[in-house]
Every structure is written in structure tokens, then in C-alpha cells.
Amino acid sequence: MLITGSTRGIDVAIARLFAWEGARVEVHSRNTGALPTVQAEIEGKDGKAMQVAADLTNFAEIEIMMRRQLEGDSHPNLQLNR
């Protein structure tokens, strides 16, 4: 599950809840500084998370982000973008 903007506000709360209920979440932000903190918090309570950094106004970055997901072991079946 890819949750865009999930390093603050309601989006980080959504990421936490889904992860703690068993979903593997991909925490996203264009601000890479907050990503490790959110990932560590989720994994500290037995959740599964990975970091995804991309500027969603830049098509090339979106393409790279999606390619990495499809090539890795993460195949999101849901994307939340508020």
C-alpha cells in the first residue's frame, strides 16, 4: 500500500494504522528527512514499511518510483493520495 505524503498529519496516522493491522506500507514524501523516522516507528511496533521518496509533480520521479515497486518485492494493490 502506497500512502503519499505519509510523513505527517493524517496520512502518517493512516500509514501507522494500516501497518499495525498487517499491511505492508510504503511511506512516501518528497522530504526524505522524515522517512526514516516514520519507517522506524512503524517497524518498532512490528509493522512492515519501506521508504519511497518522489516529487509527485515530476513525472520522471513518479515513473522511477513505480518501476522500483514493480521490480522489487513490493507490488502495491492500493494507493492512497489525499
N, C-alpha and C positions, 0 to 999 in steps of 0.2 A: 504494500500500500504506500503510494507516494503522497505525502502531505506537504504541499507547497507552503512556504512561509512559516514553517513549523518550529521556529526558534523563539517565538514569543507569543503572548496573548492566548486567545482561544485555540489557535492552531497547535501550539505546543501542548496544551491540555488535551486536545483530541489525539495527538500522537501518543502521549503517555497512556491514555485510556485504552486505545486500540492495542498498543504493545503489551500492556499489562494484562489484557484479555487474551493474548496469544497471537496476535497478528505480528508479522514482521513488517516494521515500518521503515520508510525511507524519509529521514528528516531532511528537509530542504531549506536552503536560504542562499541568497547571493552574498550574505555576510558570513564568511567562513569561520569567523572567530567564535561564534556561539554554537556551532555544530558539535564540536567535541563534548561540550558540557551537557547538551541535551542527550546525545548518544550515551554518555556515561551514566546519566541519571536514569535513563530507561533501562540500560543493561544492569545497573546496580540493583534493580528490583526484578531481575530475571526476565526482562523483556528483550526483544531482538530488534536491533536498529542498525541502520547504516547511514552514512552521511552522503548527501547529494548537494553539490554547490553548482548553481547555474543562475544566470540572469535571464528571467523568462521574457524579457523584451528583446533578447538576442536569439534569433532562430538557430544560429550555428551552435550556441551553447545548449539549447534545448535538444538539438539533434545528437550532440555528443552525450548528453545526459541519458537520453533514451537508448542510444546504442550501447552504452555501458551496462544499462539494466538488462538489456536483451542478451548481451554476451556473457554476463555473469550468471550467478545462481539466483538472481532476483528477477522475477517476472511479475511486475505489479498487475493486479487484476482490478485495482481501484485507484483512482487518483482524486484527491480532494483539493480543490483550488477555490478558496473563498474569494 
